Amino acid sequence: MKKRQLGFLLLLLIFALVVAACSSDDASTEENPNEGQNETGQEQEPSTEPKVLLLNNGREPTSLDPPIGFDAASYNLINNFMEGLTRLGADHTPEAGIAEDWDISEDGRVYTFYIRENANWSNGDPVTAHDFEFAWKRFIDPETASPAAFLANLIEGAEGFNSGEGTVDDVMVTALDDKTLEVTLTSPQSYFLNVITNPPFFPVHKETVEGNENWHAEASTIHSNGPFKLTQWDKDSQIIIEKNEHYWDTNQVKLDQVVWKMVNDSNTSYQMYTSGELHTSDVPADLSEQLFANGEVNVEDSSGTMFFRFNVTEEPFQNVNIRRAFSMAVDRQQIIDYVIKGQQRAATAFVSYGFTDAQGDDFREKGGDLISFNLEEAKQLLEQGMAEEGYTALPEITLSYNNTDINHRIAQALQEMLRQNLGVEVNLTSQEGAVFLAAQRALELQFSRSSFIPDFGDPINFLESFITGSSMNRTGWSHAEYDSLIAEAYQEADDARRFELLHRAESILFEESPIIPLYFYNTIYLQADDVKGIVRHPVGYLELKWADME
């Protein structure tokens, strides 16, 4: 089966957005006799000004090592200077990347990828199947400790090797020769070609990685194989990528350079946008109504969920009724309307909209609301939970968040809502992003802000986050039936049956409520009129391969 037979994958991604075209917006079909001439009638020289796009990354990337930097601040960058076997196209579906073609066995388990002869690293070395085998096994290696390792569990032998119960020889990823890679899956899964568009599955330059353990810390030692190459990295200030002349599809790349600033305040970002120091910006909450009214805001479908995690190993959140009381006491729509002001949809479950089942039904619409604002029931549940634990007053509660201005505003709103609705006093504390994430992973935070952006277009990617021991769980919550349902869904080839399993798992998640969902993401942004063709994948990362400037 060839890559052209991807019709079944289209069911996974319904977000077929219209991307701004790179051609002229002039609708006239009449020939202009003065085209190419200036006002004096002389021929105009083509512009030689370099096309430099100015973007804001928000903060320092966690890591530019593909298996480690498992967040948007890292992967938006990596996605543009690296490339995997497949890449999300402008229509958000997988297309040929470093692999120009592939075969799929009749049982759907064995994939054979054929790597392009003209696929090269930014230093001119050829990209080989051995680079991929080395990179994928390094990604899965427990010593690498990749937070994204669970994405590889559908590969035969990967989960056992990562858990320490198997060896690297059990991992069914094999370079048959320099340009042929064979991969065997545990079961036929329709989303595999989508999964491997993610940065953890990108190759690394084998010789460099083996010779320098800190290769990923400096621009000079990071070899690229994507549309751009990394040329400058000023820590906590900016990162610069430039067009990669060794990229196999370099003729498609219009930009000469992209400068990524690191500004974590939306008001500062907006001021830089208005002064021309940035070409795009987030929408500051204080100005959103005015900017929406003026028609300046771009709104695109997105996917993912903003939520809060309870640490169920710490009091008082070991009690399910107290957790549910907190969740039901949150008026999500009020926070969206008066704090965030970005026209998001309130999250009354965890899996967002936009994923269709075998019958074409939207997973979220079919699953319905699993939690909602209900003040009277919240008060009753809190009273019940406190009685079960013997509390006359709740232990001290601290809500932690990574320090951006919008996170601070949301935390303040939640603090006041819990005080007014439940009479609960909540302390607030903020930390720098990497410190915050490390503390959350170590279960050192009692109650904390979080977010989930799916890595591929299927509900299982949301729900596998909360299986026991998952690096994405970060709640201490564990539930045997939930784990069993997800494990069964991994092995189920029938999508209709698989979605039934996932609906049941999500119901358990909200019966237990280790999380408070707040809203589903959309993408709202400001963008300069002369910038075209940036692709913001609903499920995936920012794409600059087709971006241009007029």
C-alpha positions as CSV (number, residue, x, y, z in Angstrom):
1,M,0.0,0.0,0.0
2,K,1.5,3.3,-1.0
3,K,1.4,6.7,0.7
4,R,-1.3,7.9,-1.8
5,Q,-3.7,5.6,0.0
6,L,-4.2,7.9,3.0
7,G,-7.9,8.4,2.7
8,F,-8.5,6.8,6.1
9,L,-6.2,9.4,7.7
10,L,-8.4,12.3,6.6
11,L,-11.0,11.1,9.1
12,L,-8.5,12.0,11.8
13,L,-8.1,15.7,10.9
14,I,-11.1,17.8,9.9
15,F,-9.4,21.0,10.4
16,A,-8.8,21.7,6.6
17,L,-8.1,25.4,7.0
18,V,-7.7,27.9,4.2
19,V,-4.1,29.1,4.4
20,A,-3.3,32.6,3.1
21,A,-2.0,32.2,-0.5
22,C,1.5,33.3,-1.5
23,S,0.3,34.8,-4.8
24,S,-1.0,38.3,-5.3
25,D,-4.4,39.3,-3.9
26,D,-5.1,41.4,-7.1
27,A,-8.3,40.0,-8.6
28,S,-7.9,41.8,-11.9
29,T,-7.3,39.6,-15.0
30,E,-6.4,42.5,-17.3
31,E,-2.9,42.7,-18.5
32,N,-1.0,45.7,-17.1
33,P,1.2,47.2,-19.8
34,N,3.4,48.9,-17.2
35,E,4.0,45.8,-15.1
36,G,7.7,45.6,-14.1
37,Q,8.3,49.3,-14.7
38,N,8.6,52.2,-12.3
39,E,6.9,55.6,-12.6
40,T,9.4,56.8,-15.2
41,G,8.8,53.7,-17.4
42,Q,12.2,52.1,-16.5
43,E,12.4,48.4,-15.8
44,Q,12.3,47.7,-12.0
45,E,15.0,45.5,-10.5
46,P,13.8,42.5,-8.5
47,S,14.0,43.2,-4.8
48,T,17.3,42.0,-3.3
49,E,16.2,42.7,0.3
50,P,16.4,39.6,2.4
51,K,13.1,38.3,3.7
52,V,13.4,38.3,7.5
53,L,10.4,37.2,9.6
54,L,10.3,38.4,13.2
55,L,8.4,36.1,15.6
56,N,8.0,35.7,19.3
57,N,8.7,32.3,20.8
58,G,7.5,33.4,24.2
59,R,10.4,31.9,26.2
60,E,13.6,29.9,26.0
61,P,13.1,26.4,24.6
62,T,13.2,23.6,27.1
63,S,15.6,21.8,24.8
64,L,16.4,21.6,21.1
65,D,17.1,17.9,21.4
66,P,14.1,16.4,19.6
67,P,13.2,13.7,22.2
68,I,13.5,16.2,25.2
69,G,11.9,19.5,24.2
70,F,8.4,18.2,24.5
71,D,6.5,21.6,24.4
72,A,5.5,24.2,21.9
73,A,8.3,26.6,22.8
74,S,10.8,23.9,21.7
75,Y,8.9,22.1,19.0
76,N,7.8,25.2,17.0
77,L,11.5,25.8,16.5
78,I,12.6,22.2,15.9
79,N,9.8,21.6,13.5
80,N,11.2,24.3,11.2
81,F,14.9,23.3,11.1
82,M,14.3,19.6,11.2
83,E,12.1,17.1,9.3
84,G,10.9,13.5,9.8
85,L,10.0,10.8,7.4
86,T,6.6,12.5,7.0
87,R,5.6,16.1,7.4
88,L,2.2,17.8,7.9
89,G,1.3,19.6,4.7
90,A,-0.4,22.9,4.3
91,D,-3.7,21.0,4.5
92,H,-2.7,19.5,7.9
93,T,-2.5,15.9,6.6
94,P,0.8,13.8,6.5
95,E,2.8,14.0,3.3
96,A,6.2,12.9,2.1
97,G,9.1,14.4,4.0
98,I,12.5,12.9,4.2
99,A,10.9,9.7,3.0
100,E,9.8,10.1,-0.6
101,D,7.6,7.0,-0.5
102,W,6.6,4.0,1.6
103,D,4.9,0.6,1.5
104,I,2.5,-0.8,4.1
105,S,2.1,-4.5,4.6
106,E,-1.3,-6.2,4.0
107,D,-1.9,-6.6,7.8
108,G,-1.1,-2.9,8.3
109,R,1.8,-3.5,10.7
110,V,5.0,-3.2,8.7
111,Y,6.0,0.1,7.1
112,T,8.9,0.3,4.7
113,F,10.2,3.9,4.1
114,Y,12.3,5.0,1.2
115,I,14.5,8.0,2.0
116,R,15.3,10.6,-0.7
117,E,18.6,10.4,-2.4
118,N,18.9,14.2,-2.1
119,A,18.1,14.3,1.6
120,N,21.1,16.0,3.3
121,W,22.1,17.5,6.6
122,S,23.0,21.2,6.7
123,N,26.7,20.3,6.7
124,G,26.2,18.4,3.4
125,D,26.2,14.9,4.8
126,P,23.5,12.5,3.5
127,V,20.6,11.7,5.8
128,T,20.4,8.0,6.1
129,A,18.1,5.3,7.4
130,H,20.8,4.6,10.0
131,D,20.3,8.2,11.3
132,F,16.7,7.4,11.8
133,E,17.3,4.0,13.4
134,F,19.8,5.6,15.8
135,A,17.5,8.5,16.6
136,W,14.4,6.5,17.2
137,K,16.1,4.0,19.5
138,R,17.8,6.8,21.3
139,F,14.4,8.5,21.8
140,I,13.0,5.2,23.2
141,D,16.0,4.5,25.4
142,P,15.1,4.9,29.1
143,E,18.4,6.6,29.7
144,T,17.3,9.4,27.4
145,A,14.2,9.9,29.7
146,S,12.1,11.5,26.9
147,P,8.8,12.8,28.2
148,A,7.4,11.9,24.7
149,A,8.5,8.3,24.8
150,F,4.9,7.0,25.1
151,L,4.3,8.2,21.5
152,A,6.5,5.3,20.4
153,N,4.6,2.6,22.2
154,L,2.8,1.5,19.0
155,I,6.2,0.3,17.7
156,E,6.9,-3.3,18.4
157,G,9.4,-3.6,21.4
158,A,9.4,0.1,22.2
159,E,7.4,0.1,25.4
160,G,9.3,-2.9,26.8
161,F,12.7,-1.3,26.1
162,N,11.6,2.1,27.6
163,S,10.3,0.4,30.7
164,G,13.4,-1.6,31.2
165,E,11.7,-4.9,30.6
166,G,13.2,-5.4,27.1
167,T,16.3,-4.5,25.2
168,V,17.1,-2.2,22.3
169,D,17.3,-5.3,20.0
170,D,13.6,-5.8,20.6
171,V,12.7,-2.5,19.0
172,M,11.5,-3.2,15.5
173,V,13.1,-0.3,13.7
174,T,15.7,-1.4,11.3
175,A,17.8,0.3,8.6
176,L,17.8,-2.3,5.8
177,D,20.3,-0.2,3.9
178,D,21.4,3.5,3.7
179,K,18.0,4.6,2.3
180,T,15.5,2.0,3.5
181,L,13.9,1.9,7.0
182,E,11.6,-0.8,8.2
183,V,9.3,-0.3,11.1
184,T,6.9,-2.9,12.7
185,L,3.9,-1.8,14.8
186,T,2.3,-3.7,17.6
187,S,-1.1,-3.4,15.8
188,P,-2.4,-1.7,12.7
189,Q,-3.1,1.9,13.7
190,S,-4.4,4.4,11.2
191,Y,-2.7,7.4,12.8
192,F,0.9,6.2,12.5
193,L,2.0,8.4,9.6
194,N,0.6,11.3,11.6
195,V,2.4,10.4,14.8
196,I,5.8,10.4,13.1
197,T,5.4,14.0,11.9
198,N,6.3,14.9,15.5
199,P,9.8,16.1,16.5
200,P,10.7,13.1,18.7
201,F,10.7,11.0,15.5
202,F,13.1,13.4,13.7
203,P,16.5,12.0,12.9
204,V,19.7,13.3,14.6
205,H,23.2,13.5,13.1
206,K,24.5,10.2,14.5
207,E,28.2,11.1,14.4
208,T,27.8,14.4,16.1
209,V,25.5,13.0,18.9
210,E,27.8,10.1,19.6
211,G,30.8,12.5,19.8
212,N,29.4,15.3,21.9
213,E,26.8,14.8,24.7
214,N,26.1,18.5,24.7
215,W,25.6,18.8,21.0
216,H,22.0,20.2,21.4
217,A,23.1,23.2,23.6
218,E,24.7,25.4,21.0
219,A,23.7,26.5,17.5
220,S,27.2,25.5,16.1
221,T,26.8,21.8,16.9
222,I,23.2,21.3,15.8
223,H,23.0,20.0,12.2
224,S,19.6,20.5,10.5
225,N,17.8,18.6,7.8
226,G,14.7,20.7,7.5
227,P,13.7,23.9,5.6
228,F,15.9,26.1,7.8
229,K,19.1,25.7,9.7
230,L,19.9,27.0,13.2
231,T,22.6,29.8,13.0
232,Q,22.4,31.7,16.2
233,W,21.2,31.1,19.8
234,D,21.4,33.9,22.3
235,K,20.1,32.3,25.5
236,D,16.9,33.8,26.9
237,S,17.0,36.5,24.1
238,Q,16.6,35.2,20.6
239,I,17.2,32.3,18.2
240,I,17.9,32.8,14.5
241,I,17.2,30.3,11.7
242,E,18.1,30.7,8.1
243,K,17.1,29.0,4.8
244,N,18.9,25.7,4.5
245,E,20.4,25.4,1.1
246,H,21.0,21.6,1.7
247,Y,17.2,20.9,2.3
248,W,15.8,18.6,-0.4
249,D,12.9,21.0,-1.1
250,T,14.7,24.3,-0.6
251,N,13.1,25.9,-3.7
252,Q,9.8,25.9,-1.8
253,V,11.4,28.0,1.1
254,K,10.8,31.8,0.5
255,L,12.1,33.3,3.7
256,D,15.8,34.0,4.1
257,Q,15.8,34.3,7.9
258,V,13.5,34.0,10.9
259,V,14.3,35.7,14.2
260,W,12.5,34.3,17.2
261,K,12.4,36.6,20.2
262,M,11.7,35.4,23.7
263,V,9.1,37.7,25.2
264,N,6.7,36.2,27.7
265,D,4.5,39.2,28.2
266,S,1.6,39.7,25.8
267,N,1.5,43.5,26.2
268,T,5.2,43.8,25.5
269,S,4.8,41.5,22.5
270,Y,1.9,43.6,21.2
271,Q,3.9,46.8,21.6
272,M,6.8,45.2,19.6
273,Y,4.2,44.2,17.0
274,T,2.8,47.7,16.6
275,S,6.4,49.2,16.4
276,G,7.4,46.7,13.7
277,E,9.8,44.7,15.9
278,L,7.6,41.6,15.5
279,H,5.5,40.5,12.5
280,T,2.9,38.6,14.6
281,S,1.6,38.9,18.2
282,D,-0.7,37.3,20.6
283,V,-3.8,39.4,21.5
284,P,-3.6,41.1,24.9
285,A,-6.7,40.4,26.9
286,D,-7.1,44.1,27.8
287,L,-7.3,45.1,24.1
288,S,-9.1,42.0,22.7
289,E,-12.5,43.5,22.5
290,Q,-11.2,46.6,20.6
291,L,-9.0,44.5,18.3
292,F,-11.8,42.1,17.5
293,A,-14.2,45.0,16.9
294,N,-11.6,46.5,14.5
295,G,-11.3,43.3,12.5
296,E,-7.6,43.0,13.3
297,V,-7.7,39.6,14.9
298,N,-7.2,36.4,13.0
299,V,-9.0,33.4,14.4
300,E,-8.3,29.8,13.3
301,D,-9.4,26.4,14.5
302,S,-7.0,24.7,16.9
303,S,-7.0,21.8,19.2
304,G,-6.0,21.2,22.8
305,T,-7.1,22.0,26.3
306,M,-6.1,24.4,29.0
307,F,-6.7,22.8,32.4
308,F,-5.5,22.5,36.0
309,R,-4.0,19.4,37.7
310,F,-4.7,18.2,41.2
311,N,-1.9,16.3,43.0
312,V,-4.0,13.5,44.4
313,T,-1.1,12.4,46.6
314,E,-1.4,15.6,48.6
315,E,-4.2,16.7,50.9
316,P,-7.0,17.6,50.4
317,F,-7.0,16.4,46.8
318,Q,-6.8,12.7,47.7
319,N,-10.6,13.0,48.0
320,V,-12.6,12.7,44.8
321,N,-15.6,14.7,46.1
322,I,-13.4,17.6,47.0
323,R,-11.8,17.5,43.6
324,R,-15.2,17.4,41.9
325,A,-16.4,20.3,44.1
326,F,-13.6,22.5,42.9
327,S,-14.2,21.7,39.3
328,M,-18.0,22.3,39.5
329,A,-17.4,25.6,41.3
330,V,-15.6,27.0,38.3
331,D,-17.7,29.1,35.9
332,R,-15.6,28.6,32.8
333,Q,-17.5,30.9,30.5
334,Q,-17.1,33.8,33.0
335,I,-13.3,33.4,32.8
336,I,-13.4,33.2,29.0
337,D,-15.6,36.2,28.6
338,Y,-14.0,38.5,31.2
339,V,-10.4,37.4,31.6
340,I,-9.1,35.6,28.5
341,K,-11.5,37.3,26.0
342,G,-10.4,35.1,23.1
343,Q,-13.7,33.5,22.0
344,Q,-12.6,30.1,23.2
345,R,-15.1,27.3,24.0
346,A,-15.5,26.3,27.6
347,A,-14.1,22.8,28.3
348,T,-16.6,20.5,29.9
349,A,-14.4,17.4,29.1
350,F,-10.8,16.8,28.1
351,V,-10.8,15.8,24.4
352,S,-11.5,18.9,22.3
353,Y,-13.6,19.2,19.2
354,G,-12.5,18.2,15.7
355,F,-12.0,14.4,15.9
356,T,-14.5,12.3,13.9
357,D,-15.3,8.7,14.5
358,A,-16.0,6.0,11.9
359,Q,-19.6,7.3,11.5
360,G,-18.4,10.9,11.0
361,D,-19.6,12.0,14.4
362,D,-17.5,14.5,16.4
363,F,-16.0,12.8,19.4
364,R,-16.7,15.7,21.7
365,E,-20.2,16.3,20.5
366,K,-21.0,12.6,20.9
367,G,-19.3,12.4,24.3
368,G,-21.2,15.5,25.6
369,D,-20.5,17.5,28.8
370,L,-18.7,15.5,31.5
371,I,-18.3,18.3,34.0
372,S,-20.0,21.7,34.2
373,F,-20.6,24.7,36.5
374,N,-23.1,23.7,39.3
375,L,-22.6,25.7,42.4
376,E,-25.2,23.9,44.6
377,E,-23.8,20.5,43.8
378,A,-20.2,21.8,44.3
379,K,-21.1,23.0,47.8
380,Q,-22.7,19.6,48.7
381,L,-19.7,17.7,47.3
382,L,-17.2,19.9,49.3
383,E,-19.2,19.3,52.5
384,Q,-19.4,15.6,51.8
385,G,-15.6,15.3,51.0
386,M,-14.6,17.3,54.1
387,A,-16.8,15.0,56.3
388,E,-15.2,11.9,54.7
389,E,-11.7,13.2,55.6
390,G,-12.7,14.6,59.0
391,Y,-11.8,18.2,58.1
392,T,-13.4,21.1,59.9
393,A,-11.3,23.3,57.6
394,L,-9.4,22.5,54.4
395,P,-5.6,22.3,54.6
396,E,-3.7,25.2,53.1
397,I,-4.0,25.2,49.3
398,T,-1.5,26.7,46.8
399,L,-2.2,27.1,43.1
400,S,1.1,27.2,41.0
401,Y,1.5,28.4,37.5
402,N,4.3,29.2,35.0
403,N,4.8,33.0,35.0
404,T,3.1,34.6,32.0
405,D,0.7,37.5,32.3
406,I,-2.3,35.6,31.1
407,N,-1.6,32.6,33.4
408,H,-1.4,35.1,36.3
409,R,-4.8,36.7,35.3
410,I,-6.4,33.3,35.0
411,A,-5.0,32.1,38.4
412,Q,-6.3,35.3,40.1
413,A,-9.7,34.7,38.6
414,L,-9.8,31.1,39.7
415,Q,-8.6,32.2,43.2
416,E,-11.4,34.7,43.5
417,M,-14.1,32.3,42.1
418,L,-13.2,29.6,44.6
419,R,-13.3,32.1,47.4
420,Q,-16.7,33.4,46.5
421,N,-18.3,30.2,45.5
422,L,-16.9,27.7,48.0
423,G,-15.4,30.0,50.7
424,V,-12.0,28.4,50.0
425,E,-8.8,30.5,50.3
426,V,-6.2,29.7,47.7
427,N,-2.6,30.9,47.7
428,L,-0.9,31.7,44.3
429,T,2.7,31.1,43.4
430,S,4.5,31.4,40.0
431,Q,7.7,29.9,38.7
432,E,9.8,30.2,35.5
433,G,8.7,27.7,32.9
434,A,11.4,25.0,33.1
435,V,11.5,25.1,36.9
436,F,7.7,24.9,37.1
437,L,7.6,22.0,34.6
438,A,10.2,20.0,36.5
439,A,8.4,20.5,39.8
440,Q,5.1,19.5,38.3
441,R,6.6,16.3,36.9
442,A,8.1,15.5,40.3
443,L,4.7,15.8,41.9
444,E,5.9,18.7,44.0
445,L,3.0,21.0,43.2
446,Q,-0.3,20.6,45.0
447,F,-2.6,22.3,42.5
448,S,-1.2,23.6,39.2
449,R,-1.9,25.1,35.8
450,S,-1.3,23.0,32.7
451,S,-2.2,22.6,29.0
452,F,-2.3,19.9,26.4
453,I,-1.7,20.3,22.7
454,P,-2.2,17.0,20.9
455,D,0.7,15.5,19.0
456,F,-1.5,13.8,16.4
457,G,-5.1,13.8,15.3
458,D,-6.8,11.2,17.4
459,P,-8.5,11.3,20.8
460,I,-6.3,8.6,22.2
461,N,-3.5,11.1,22.3
462,F,-5.4,13.2,24.8
463,L,-6.5,10.3,27.0
464,E,-3.3,8.3,27.1
465,S,-1.8,11.2,29.0
466,F,-3.5,9.9,32.2
467,I,-2.5,6.2,32.2
468,T,-0.5,5.1,35.3
469,G,3.1,6.1,35.0
470,S,2.7,8.4,32.0
471,S,5.1,11.3,31.9
472,M,2.2,13.4,31.0
473,N,0.0,12.4,34.0
474,R,1.6,14.6,36.7
475,T,-1.3,14.1,39.1
476,G,-0.4,10.9,40.9
477,W,-3.8,9.5,39.8
478,S,-4.0,5.9,38.8
479,H,-7.0,3.8,37.8
480,A,-6.8,0.2,36.7
481,E,-9.9,0.2,34.5
482,Y,-8.9,3.4,32.8
483,D,-5.4,1.9,32.0
484,S,-7.1,-1.3,30.7
485,L,-9.4,0.7,28.4
486,I,-6.5,2.7,26.9
487,A,-4.4,-0.5,26.5
488,E,-7.3,-2.2,24.7
489,A,-7.8,0.9,22.5
490,Y,-4.1,0.7,21.5
491,Q,-4.7,-2.8,20.1
492,E,-8.1,-2.2,18.5
493,A,-8.0,-1.9,14.7
494,D,-11.7,-1.2,14.4
495,D,-12.0,2.6,14.8
496,A,-15.7,2.4,15.8
497,R,-14.9,0.0,18.7
498,R,-11.8,2.0,19.6
499,F,-13.8,5.2,20.0
500,E,-16.3,3.4,22.3
501,L,-13.4,2.4,24.5
502,L,-12.1,6.0,24.5
503,H,-15.5,7.5,25.5
504,R,-15.7,5.1,28.5
505,A,-12.1,6.1,29.5
506,E,-12.9,9.8,29.4
507,S,-16.0,9.2,31.5
508,I,-13.9,7.6,34.2
509,L,-11.5,10.5,34.0
510,F,-14.3,12.8,35.0
511,E,-15.9,10.6,37.5
512,E,-12.5,10.7,39.3
513,S,-11.6,14.3,38.3
514,P,-7.8,14.5,38.8
515,I,-8.1,17.6,36.5
516,I,-10.2,20.8,36.1
517,P,-10.6,21.6,32.3
518,L,-11.0,25.3,31.6
519,Y,-11.2,25.9,27.9
520,F,-10.5,24.4,24.5
521,Y,-7.8,26.2,22.5
522,N,-8.3,28.2,19.4
523,T,-5.6,30.3,17.7
524,I,-6.1,34.0,17.8
525,Y,-3.3,36.3,16.6
526,L,-2.3,39.5,15.0
527,Q,-0.2,39.4,11.8
528,A,1.3,42.0,9.6
529,D,-0.3,42.4,6.2
530,D,2.8,41.6,4.2
531,V,3.3,38.2,5.9
532,K,1.7,35.3,4.0
533,G,1.6,31.5,4.2
534,I,2.4,30.8,7.8
535,V,0.6,27.5,8.6
536,R,-0.7,27.0,12.1
537,H,-1.5,23.3,12.3
538,P,-4.6,22.6,14.5
539,V,-2.8,19.4,15.6
540,G,0.9,20.0,15.2
541,Y,3.3,22.9,15.3
542,L,3.9,26.2,13.5
543,E,5.0,25.7,9.9
544,L,7.2,28.3,8.0
545,K,8.2,26.2,5.0
546,W,5.6,28.0,2.8
547,A,5.7,31.4,4.6
548,D,6.5,34.5,2.5
549,M,6.8,38.3,2.8
550,E,5.5,40.7,0.2
